[in-house]
């Protein structure tokens, strides 16, 4: 009951910042990629961003996506495959179309 802690479980609980999403579309894209690859993650709003997300539906402060230490390298490799500059310049309609195409490919 009060024995030695399992160090493997400790590594899973050590969270590392993977990326900060600047808008809801980027957040949705990151969450989708992580879920599709079965990578557990934690979403944490910055500052009063959590209150803004509840009140207004989004946060201007950014949202941190944290992953466990054991999943970080895999998650980082997946994030590196995405052209983030291209996605940030897309319109809402283009983002929706790209998301539909991505789900059709799977």
N, C-alpha and C positions, 0 to 999 in steps of 0.2 A: 504494500500500500504506500509506504513512504520510502520505497527503495530508490535505487539509482535511476535517473531519468534516461530515457532512450535518446541518444544523440541524433539518430536519423530523423525522428519526429521534430527535434529542435531545429534542424536545418530546414525542414518544410515550413516551420513557423517564422523563420527569418525572412522578412520581406525586403525586396529590392525594388526601387523605382524603375519600371520598364519604360514608361513614356508618360508625358502629360498631354492630354487631349485638350485642344483649344475650343472645340465646339461639339455639339451633340452628334453630328455626322461622323466626325473622327472617333469619338467615343464609341459609337455603335459599330464602326468598322473594326476597331481594336477588339471590342468585346466579341464580335462575331468570329474574328480570326482565332482568338484564344479558345473560345468555346468549340469551334470546329476541330481544333487540335487537342481538345481535352486538357487544356492547361488551366488550373485553378488560378483565380486572380481576385484582387480586392480593389474596389473603386473608392477613392477618397477625394472629396472635394476640398479645394484650398480655401482658407479663410472662411468667410461667411457664404461660400459658394453652395453649401448644402441647403441653406435657407433659401437662397435665390432659386435653386433648382426646384424646390418645393413650391415656391410662390410664383415664379415666372416660367418654369419649365426648362431653364438652362442657367448656366453660370458663366459670368465673364471672367472669373478668376482661374479657370482651368480645372481639370480633373486629373488627379494622379492615378495611374494604373500600376498596381503593385503585384509582383509575382514572387513565389517562393524561390529561395536560393537554388534549389535543385532543378527548377524549371526555367531559370533565367536565360541560360544559353540557348535553349530551344525557342523560347519566346522571342528573344532578340533576333535570332536568325529569321524568324517569320516576319518580324517588323521590318527588317532590313530589305526584304523583298518588295515592299510597298514603296511607290514613288509618292512621298508625302507632299511634295511641292505641287505635283499635278493634282492631287486630290483637294488641296486647299483652294485651288483656283477654279474648281468645277462649280457649276450652278447646282441648285437643288435638283433640278430635272436630270442633269447629267449624272449626279451622284446616285439617284434612284435607278436610272437605267444601268449604271455600272454594277450596282448591287444585285439587280435582277440577273444580269449576265453572269455574275460570279456564282450565284446560287444555281443557275442552269448548268454550269460547267461541272458541278459536283454531282 
